[in-house]
Amino acid sequence: MTTKYCNPVANYFVFLQTMKRIAAITMVRNDDFYLRKWVEYYGRELGKENLYIFFDGTDQVIPDFCDGTHAQLHEKIGTRLVSAEKGRLKFVSGQAALLLGKGYDLVIGVDADEFLVLDPDVGKSLAAYLSEAGIGTSLSGLGLDFGQKIGEEGDITEDRPFLRQRHYAQIGTRYTKPSVISVPVEWGSGFHRIKGKNFHIDRNLYLFHFGYFDLKRLEDRFNDKSRLAQGWEKHLKKRSRAIRLVTELPARDFGRWTRFARLCQTVVRPPYAWNKPAMFELRIVVRIPDRFKDII
């Protein structure tokens, strides 16, 4: 009889060889509240040495919590919202291409208030899962836009995980983005699409968006003169819709409706952009399961 011997050291080196080099990249301006969480989360998942942060404007100060990352100031891109956003994503796309050319296998491109999350039920790290995913051009998580359920959830605080304070999100096509890339691409504004390329929504990944999940913070943004000067006022007021929807609409079953949304968004496309997802303008709010509560 032959006895198979399991060598844990050998298995460990095999594991290391199969792990891909993954970077995360973002560009921010006056957003330390979210960036702190971004560095904490992606630093834990990928290693801080694999985070690339560009500050939009040399008038900013790189905070101490970015120590260990690749953080640098950049000349401000544009003065108006639309033109600045296009220029920002053109720059970030170029930087991602450079990273892929310098030995990285994958790059995650997201805003500072966005978190690519693997369902904890999978039982793997984000890096391990992406290493095994077999990504052609890009991979998307299902977009979930968090709001604040007024009357049930209070003001957000920094000393507790976001997901212990916020429990409801709208399933949003706007945040189902091609966040993970394996080859150089040109992201459209806001990372919402890749020009000339299709997208694939993974069945275990979510993109959690927290940009408009707190009424008080949203009101403070209305008073941010630098944002108002760039034409953000209309944009910010529109985004308060997430708070209204999670407050007014009943919360539906997470598993059932996220499965439906993945199928729907994969098949249905808006007539003006074949490489963006659509969902018949359905407004579906779900309650996030407790298994996610300590992730962010």
C-alpha positions in Angstrom: 0.0 0.0 0.0 1.3 3.5 -0.9 0.9 6.2 1.7 0.5 9.7 0.4 2.5 12.2 2.4 1.2 15.8 2.6 4.0 18.3 2.9 2.6 21.5 4.3 5.8 23.5 3.3 5.5 22.3 -0.3 1.8 23.1 -0.3 2.5 26.6 1.0 4.9 27.3 -1.9 2.5 26.0 -4.4 -0.1 28.3 -2.9 2.3 31.3 -3.3 3.0 30.4 -6.9 -0.7 30.4 -7.8 -1.4 33.8 -6.1 -1.5 36.7 -8.5 0.0 40.1 -7.8 -3.0 42.4 -7.4 -2.9 46.2 -7.0 -5.7 48.6 -6.1 -5.7 52.2 -7.4 -7.8 55.3 -6.7 -7.7 59.1 -7.1 -9.1 61.3 -4.4 -9.7 64.9 -3.4 -10.6 66.0 0.1 -11.9 62.6 1.0 -9.9 61.4 4.1 -13.0 59.9 5.8 -13.5 57.3 3.0 -9.9 57.0 2.1 -9.0 55.9 5.7 -11.5 53.0 5.3 -10.2 52.3 1.8 -6.6 51.9 2.9 -7.7 49.8 5.9 -9.8 47.5 3.8 -7.6 47.0 0.7 -4.5 47.1 2.8 -5.8 44.1 4.7 -6.9 42.3 1.6 -4.0 43.0 -0.7 -1.2 44.5 1.4 -0.6 48.2 1.8 2.4 48.0 -0.5 0.0 47.2 -3.3 -2.1 50.3 -2.9 -1.7 53.3 -5.3 -3.3 56.5 -4.3 -3.2 59.7 -6.3 -4.4 63.0 -4.7 -6.0 65.3 -7.2 -4.3 68.6 -6.4 -0.9 69.5 -4.9 -2.8 71.7 -2.3 -3.6 68.6 -0.3 -1.6 66.8 2.4 -1.0 63.1 2.3 -2.4 61.7 5.6 -0.3 59.5 8.0 -2.6 56.5 7.5 -1.3 56.3 3.9 2.2 55.3 5.2 3.2 52.1 3.5 1.2 52.8 0.4 2.3 54.4 -2.9 0.6 57.8 -2.3 1.5 60.9 -4.2 0.2 64.4 -5.0 -0.8 65.2 -8.6 -1.5 68.4 -10.4 -5.3 69.1 -10.2 -7.2 67.7 -13.2 -9.8 70.1 -14.5 -12.1 72.6 -12.8 -15.6 71.4 -13.8 -17.2 68.1 -12.9 -17.6 66.4 -16.3 -14.3 67.4 -17.8 -12.4 66.7 -14.6 -13.9 63.2 -14.3 -13.0 62.3 -17.8 -9.4 63.5 -17.3 -9.2 61.7 -14.0 -10.2 58.3 -15.4 -7.9 58.8 -18.4 -5.1 59.4 -16.0 -6.0 56.4 -13.7 -6.4 54.1 -16.7 -2.9 55.0 -17.8 -1.5 54.4 -14.3 -3.2 51.0 -14.2 -1.7 50.1 -17.5 1.7 51.0 -16.1 1.2 48.7 -13.1 0.2 45.8 -15.4 3.3 46.4 -17.3 5.4 46.3 -14.2 4.5 42.8 -13.0 1.0 43.1 -11.6 -1.5 40.5 -12.9 -4.6 42.4 -11.9 -5.6 45.9 -10.9 -8.7 47.0 -9.0 -9.8 50.5 -9.9 -12.4 52.0 -7.7 -13.3 55.3 -6.0 -12.4 55.8 -2.4 -16.0 55.2 -1.2 -16.2 51.8 -3.1 -15.2 48.4 -1.8 -15.0 45.2 -3.8 -16.3 42.6 -1.4 -16.3 38.8 -1.6 -19.2 37.0 0.0 -17.9 35.6 3.3 -19.7 32.3 2.6 -17.1 31.5 0.0 -14.5 31.1 2.7 -11.6 32.6 0.9 -9.7 35.9 0.9 -10.4 38.4 -1.9 -6.9 38.0 -3.3 -7.1 34.2 -3.4 -10.5 34.3 -5.0 -9.4 36.8 -7.7 -6.3 34.7 -8.3 -8.4 31.8 -9.3 -11.1 33.7 -11.2 -9.7 33.4 -14.7 -10.3 37.0 -15.7 -10.2 37.8 -19.4 -10.4 41.5 -19.6 -12.4 42.6 -16.5 -14.6 41.4 -13.7 -17.5 43.2 -11.9 -19.1 42.9 -8.6 -22.9 43.4 -8.3 -23.4 47.0 -7.3 -25.0 47.8 -3.9 -25.7 51.5 -3.2 -26.0 52.0 0.6 -28.4 54.5 2.2 -29.5 55.5 5.7 -32.8 54.2 6.9 -34.1 57.4 8.6 -35.7 56.6 11.9 -33.8 53.4 12.4 -30.2 54.2 11.7 -28.3 57.2 13.2 -25.4 59.3 12.1 -22.4 57.3 10.9 -19.4 57.2 13.2 -15.8 56.3 12.3 -15.1 54.1 15.3 -17.4 51.3 14.3 -17.5 49.2 11.1 -19.8 50.8 8.4 -21.7 47.5 8.1 -22.6 47.5 11.8 -24.3 50.9 11.2 -25.8 50.5 7.8 -27.9 47.5 6.8 -29.8 48.5 3.7 -28.8 49.1 0.1 -30.4 49.6 -3.3 -29.3 47.1 -6.0 -27.9 49.6 -8.4 -26.7 49.2 -12.0 -24.7 52.4 -11.6 -22.3 50.6 -9.2 -22.0 47.3 -11.1 -18.6 48.4 -12.5 -15.8 46.6 -14.3 -13.6 47.2 -11.3 -11.0 44.4 -11.8 -8.9 44.4 -15.0 -6.2 42.0 -16.3 -5.1 44.0 -19.4 -4.7 47.7 -20.1 -8.1 49.4 -20.7 -9.7 52.8 -20.9 -12.2 53.2 -18.1 -15.1 55.6 -18.8 -16.0 58.3 -16.2 -16.5 56.9 -12.7 -15.2 53.5 -13.7 -18.7 52.8 -15.0 -17.6 51.0 -18.1 -14.6 50.0 -20.2 -14.6 51.6 -23.6 -15.2 49.0 -26.4 -15.3 46.1 -24.0 -18.1 44.0 -22.4 -18.4 43.2 -18.7 -18.8 40.0 -16.6 -20.6 40.0 -13.2 -19.1 37.5 -10.8 -21.6 35.5 -8.7 -19.8 36.0 -5.4 -18.5 39.6 -5.6 -20.2 42.9 -4.7 -19.2 46.5 -5.1 -20.4 48.3 -1.9 -20.8 52.0 -2.5 -21.0 54.2 0.7 -20.7 57.7 -0.9 -24.3 58.8 0.0 -25.1 56.6 3.0 -25.4 59.3 5.7 -27.7 62.3 5.6 -25.5 64.6 7.8 -22.4 63.9 5.7 -24.4 64.5 2.5 -25.5 67.9 3.9 -21.9 68.7 4.7 -21.0 68.0 1.1 -23.6 70.5 -0.1 -21.6 73.1 1.9 -18.2 72.1 0.5 -17.3 75.1 -1.6 -14.6 73.3 -3.7 -17.2 70.7 -4.8 -19.9 73.3 -5.5 -17.4 75.2 -7.6 -16.9 72.1 -9.7 -20.7 71.8 -10.3 -21.4 69.0 -7.8 -24.6 70.6 -6.3 -27.1 68.9 -8.7 -25.1 65.7 -8.6 -25.1 65.6 -4.8 -28.9 66.3 -4.5 -29.6 63.5 -7.0 -27.5 61.1 -5.0 -29.6 61.6 -1.8 -32.1 59.4 -3.5 -30.4 56.3 -1.9 -31.4 57.5 1.6 -35.0 58.1 0.5 -35.3 54.7 -1.2 -33.9 52.6 1.7 -36.1 54.6 4.1 -39.4 54.3 2.1 -39.1 50.9 0.3 -39.5 47.5 2.0 -36.3 45.5 2.3 -36.4 42.3 0.2 -34.6 39.0 0.5 -30.9 39.4 -0.2 -30.1 36.1 -1.8 -33.1 35.9 -4.1 -32.9 39.4 -5.4 -29.2 39.6 -5.9 -29.4 36.4 -8.0 -32.2 38.0 -10.0 -30.2 41.3 -10.4 -27.1 39.5 -11.7 -29.1 37.7 -14.3 -31.0 40.7 -15.3 -28.0 43.1 -15.5 -26.1 40.5 -17.5 -28.8 40.3 -20.2 -30.4 43.8 -20.2 -28.5 46.8 -21.6 -29.4 50.4 -22.0 -29.9 51.5 -25.6 -27.3 54.2 -25.3 -24.5 52.0 -23.9 -24.3 48.3 -24.8 -21.4 47.8 -22.3 -23.3 49.0 -19.2 -25.8 47.0 -17.2 -29.5 47.8 -17.0 -32.4 46.5 -14.9 -35.7 48.0 -16.2 -35.4 50.9 -13.8 -36.4 48.6 -11.0 -36.0 49.9 -7.5 -35.0 47.0 -5.2 -33.8 47.5 -1.7 -32.2 44.6 0.2 -31.1 44.1 3.8 -27.5 43.0 4.0 -27.0 39.7 5.9 -25.1 39.8 9.2 -22.3 37.7 7.8 -20.9 40.9 6.1 -21.1 43.1 9.3 -17.4 43.2 10.2 -15.9 43.4 6.7 -15.8 47.2 6.4 
